[in-house]
Amino acid sequence: MASGHVMPTHNDAAAFTLLEGSGIANGKMTANVQCKNCTSWGSGKMSLQDSGSQWVYAHLSGSPINSDDLNAAISKHDGQGAFQWDLLQATGGPDTNPFLGVTNATYSSSGASKQAQTPLVQAHGALASIAFVAIFPTGAILVRLASIPGLAWIHSGLQIFGYVIFIAAAGCGISIANSYSYLNQPHAIIGLLLLGVLFFMPILGTIHHKIYKQVGRRTVWSYTHIFTGRIGIVLGMINGGLGLQLANANKSYITAYGVCAGLMGAVYISAIVFGEVKHGKESSNILQSTPSDSREPKSPDGDRSGSEGQL
């Protein structure tokens, strides 16, 4: 029992029994525990019919206590988290030991599978997917294939809108990572890297656009903007898969995401190839047919900005 942010102490009133199947095997400690009076206590209660009860946990890395003293001091944890638990699945009923004959993996993954269904995790996954599988690649594809007035502004607006959505997704993700101690996971590291790098994309795009209007060709700013965007979009799509894996998501979610990301990725890469071939031909034709003092390719909206320098 604990009354707040203090060390929990042993509760003599709790009727716990350690059941068969507990122990250490293959580097994993398993505790199969039965509690006969855990539906109510001095300061609260819980229903065994609750399919989404809220639980928290904490852990500390380092040397074990190696003591069975009920009054032993517990050091402050360096990691913590939360999960939902279906108590309908945790109730033994007439079975004196429901753990026997069931693999430990079934129980150890239950917390993770429930984690994948929490609203915050769902919001994080949905928003990040919208940004990297829908908005970012759509803005990049349009600037490659479309020929409409104000294309550069449309492209910029879409990408900035996508980044705003990604900021919201990252906010949810950071909260989740703090709760589940995931900040050192590849998915979280890649997400934070993308959040920081993509912040500079509008700046790079603006510099590229202005310089391109002046010189009529790609510069180092153009290539930095182009390839940062391309790598960022592809890496974001891949990171979505890593996130589903980390959350132990259902196969249906993984399949749906894989199909959508794969199709959009194929269209995006095809648009890049088509755009580069088209740009090469246009540049070659301009060099052959235009005097040297006016070799700036005009964009579809007529402002000589070009469209080949975007994501």
C-alpha positions in Angstrom: 0.0 0.0 0.0 1.1 3.6 -0.7 -0.5 6.9 0.2 1.2 8.9 -2.6 4.7 9.4 -3.9 6.3 7.4 -1.1 7.6 3.8 -0.8 4.8 1.2 -0.8 4.8 -1.0 2.3 3.6 -4.6 2.8 -0.1 -5.0 3.5 -0.7 -7.8 6.0 -4.4 -7.9 5.1 -3.8 -9.0 1.5 -4.5 -12.7 1.0 -1.9 -13.6 -1.6 -0.8 -17.0 -2.7 2.1 -17.8 -5.0 0.9 -20.6 -7.3 2.6 -23.4 -9.2 4.4 -22.3 -12.3 6.2 -19.4 -10.6 10.0 -19.2 -10.8 12.8 -18.2 -13.2 13.2 -19.8 -16.6 15.1 -18.6 -19.7 16.1 -15.4 -17.9 12.5 -14.4 -17.1 11.0 -14.3 -13.7 7.3 -15.4 -13.5 5.0 -14.9 -10.6 1.6 -16.6 -10.8 -0.3 -14.9 -8.0 -3.8 -15.5 -6.5 -5.5 -12.9 -4.4 -8.7 -13.8 -2.6 -9.6 -10.4 -1.2 -8.4 -7.8 -3.8 -11.8 -6.5 -4.8 -11.9 -3.9 -2.0 -9.5 -2.3 0.5 -9.5 0.6 2.9 -9.3 3.4 0.3 -10.9 1.9 -2.8 -12.3 -1.1 -4.7 -12.4 -2.7 -8.2 -14.8 -4.8 -10.1 -13.8 -8.1 -11.6 -16.2 -7.3 -14.5 -14.0 -4.3 -15.6 -12.5 -5.1 -19.0 -10.2 -2.0 -18.9 -9.0 -1.5 -15.4 -6.1 1.0 -15.0 -2.8 -0.3 -13.6 0.6 1.2 -13.0 4.0 -0.3 -12.5 7.6 0.8 -11.7 11.0 -0.8 -12.0 14.7 -0.1 -11.1 17.7 -1.3 -13.0 20.7 -2.6 -11.0 21.4 -5.1 -8.3 18.5 -7.1 -6.9 17.4 -6.8 -3.3 17.8 -10.5 -2.7 15.8 -10.4 0.5 12.5 -11.9 1.7 12.3 -9.3 4.5 8.8 -7.7 4.3 10.2 -4.5 5.8 13.2 -4.2 3.3 13.6 -0.7 1.8 12.8 -0.3 -1.9 14.9 2.2 -3.8 13.2 4.8 -5.9 12.4 3.5 -9.4 14.1 4.8 -12.6 11.3 3.7 -15.0 7.5 3.4 -14.8 4.5 2.9 -17.0 0.8 2.2 -17.1 -1.5 -0.3 -18.8 -5.1 -1.5 -19.0 -6.0 -5.0 -17.7 -9.0 -7.0 -18.6 -10.0 -8.4 -15.2 -12.5 -10.8 -16.8 -9.4 -12.6 -18.1 -7.7 -12.4 -14.7 -10.5 -14.1 -12.8 -9.8 -17.7 -12.0 -13.3 -18.8 -11.2 -13.6 -22.4 -10.1 -10.1 -23.2 -11.5 -7.6 -23.2 -8.6 -4.7 -22.4 -10.9 -5.7 -21.1 -14.3 -2.0 -20.4 -15.2 -1.2 -24.1 -15.6 -1.3 -25.3 -19.2 -1.2 -21.7 -20.5 2.1 -20.2 -21.9 3.5 -17.4 -19.9 3.8 -15.4 -23.2 0.0 -15.2 -23.3 -0.1 -13.4 -19.9 3.1 -11.3 -20.4 1.8 -9.8 -23.6 -1.7 -8.9 -22.3 -0.5 -5.7 -20.9 1.2 -4.8 -24.2 -1.8 -5.7 -26.3 -4.1 -3.6 -24.1 -1.5 -0.8 -24.4 -2.0 -0.8 -28.1 -5.7 -0.1 -27.6 -5.5 2.9 -25.3 -6.9 6.2 -26.8 -3.6 8.0 -26.5 -1.7 5.3 -28.4 -4.4 5.2 -31.0 -4.3 8.9 -31.5 -0.5 8.9 -31.8 -0.6 6.1 -34.4 -3.5 7.7 -36.4 -2.0 11.2 -36.5 1.5 10.1 -37.4 0.1 7.8 -40.2 -2.0 10.6 -41.6 1.1 12.8 -41.7 3.6 10.4 -43.2 1.3 8.1 -45.3 -1.1 10.7 -46.6 -0.2 14.4 -46.3 3.6 14.5 -46.8 3.7 12.2 -49.8 0.6 13.8 -51.4 2.3 17.2 -51.2 5.5 15.8 -52.7 3.6 13.9 -55.5 1.6 17.0 -56.5 4.7 19.1 -56.9 6.1 16.4 -59.2 3.1 15.5 -61.3 0.7 18.5 -61.2 0.8 21.6 -63.4 -1.4 24.2 -61.8 -1.1 27.8 -60.7 0.4 28.4 -57.3 1.8 24.9 -57.1 4.6 25.9 -54.8 2.2 27.5 -52.3 -0.1 24.4 -52.4 3.0 22.2 -51.7 4.2 24.4 -48.8 0.7 24.5 -47.3 0.2 20.8 -47.4 3.7 20.1 -45.9 3.2 22.6 -43.1 -0.2 21.2 -42.3 1.3 17.7 -42.2 4.0 18.9 -39.8 1.4 20.4 -37.5 -0.4 17.1 -37.4 3.0 15.3 -36.8 3.7 17.7 -33.8 0.4 16.6 -32.3 1.3 12.9 -32.9 4.8 13.5 -31.4 3.2 15.1 -28.3 1.1 12.0 -27.8 4.1 9.8 -28.5 6.4 11.6 -26.0 3.7 11.2 -23.3 3.5 7.5 -24.0 7.3 7.1 -24.1 7.6 8.8 -20.7 4.9 6.5 -19.2 6.3 3.3 -20.7 10.0 4.2 -20.6 10.2 4.0 -24.4 12.4 7.0 -25.0 15.4 4.8 -25.7 13.6 2.6 -28.2 14.4 3.0 -32.0 10.8 4.1 -32.8 11.0 7.0 -30.3 14.5 8.0 -31.3 13.6 8.1 -35.0 10.4 10.0 -34.2 12.2 12.7 -32.2 14.9 13.0 -35.0 12.2 13.5 -37.6 10.4 16.1 -35.4 13.6 18.1 -35.2 14.8 17.8 -38.8 11.5 18.5 -40.4 11.2 21.7 -38.5 13.8 23.2 -40.8 12.2 22.1 -44.0 10.1 25.3 -44.6 13.2 27.3 -44.1 15.2 25.2 -46.5 12.3 25.3 -49.0 12.1 29.1 -48.8 15.8 29.6 -49.4 15.8 27.1 -52.3 12.8 28.8 -53.9 14.4 32.3 -53.7 17.8 31.2 -55.0 16.3 29.1 -57.8 14.3 32.1 -59.0 17.6 34.0 -59.3 19.9 31.4 -60.9 17.4 29.1 -62.6 19.0 25.9 -61.4 19.3 23.7 -58.4 21.9 24.6 -55.7 23.1 23.0 -52.5 20.0 24.4 -50.8 17.8 22.7 -53.3 19.4 19.3 -52.9 19.4 19.6 -49.1 15.7 20.4 -49.1 14.8 17.7 -51.7 16.8 14.8 -50.2 16.0 15.6 -46.5 12.3 15.5 -47.4 12.6 12.3 -49.3 14.5 10.5 -46.6 12.2 11.9 -44.0 9.0 10.7 -45.7 10.3 7.2 -46.3 11.8 6.9 -42.8 8.6 8.1 -41.3 6.7 5.4 -43.1 9.1 2.7 -41.9 9.0 4.1 -38.3 5.2 3.6 -38.3 5.8 -0.1 -38.7 8.3 0.0 -35.9 5.7 1.7 -33.7 3.1 -0.9 -34.4 5.7 -3.6 -33.5 6.6 -1.8 -30.3 2.9 -1.5 -29.3 2.4 -5.2 -30.0 -0.5 -4.2 -32.3 -3.0 -6.6 -33.7 -2.2 -8.3 -37.0 -5.1 -6.5 -38.7 -3.6 -3.1 -37.9 -0.2 -4.1 -39.1 -1.6 -5.5 -42.3 -3.7 -2.4 -43.0 -0.8 -0.1 -42.3 1.6 -2.1 -44.4 -0.8 -2.1 -47.4 -1.5 1.6 -47.2 2.1 2.6 -46.6 3.4 0.2 -49.3 1.0 1.6 -52.0 1.6 5.2 -51.1 5.4 4.6 -51.0 5.3 3.0 -54.4 3.4 5.9 -55.9 5.7 8.4 -54.2 8.9 6.7 -55.5 7.4 6.5 -59.0 6.6 10.2 -58.9 10.2 10.9 -57.9 11.5 8.9 -60.8 9.1 10.4 -63.2 9.8 14.0 -62.0 13.6 13.5 -62.2 13.3 12.2 -65.8 11.0 15.1 -66.7 13.3 17.6 -65.1 16.3 16.2 -66.9 14.6 16.5 -70.3 13.3 20.0 -69.6 16.7 21.2 -68.5 18.4 19.7 -71.6 15.8 21.3 -73.9 16.3 24.7 -72.2 20.0 24.6 -72.6 19.7 23.8 -76.3 17.1 26.3 -77.3 17.4 29.3 -74.9 19.9 32.1 -74.9 22.3 32.0 -72.0 20.8 35.1 -70.3 17.3 33.6 -69.9 17.8 29.9 -69.1 15.4 29.9 -66.1 12.7 27.2 -66.5 9.3 28.7 -65.7 7.0 27.0 -63.2 3.3 26.2 -64.1 2.2 29.5 -62.4 4.6 31.5 -64.5 6.8 32.9 -61.7 10.0 31.1 -62.9 10.2 29.3 -59.6 10.3 25.8 -61.0 8.8 22.8 -59.4 11.7 20.4 -59.3 13.1 21.7 -56.1 10.5 20.5 -53.7 10.1 17.3 -51.7 
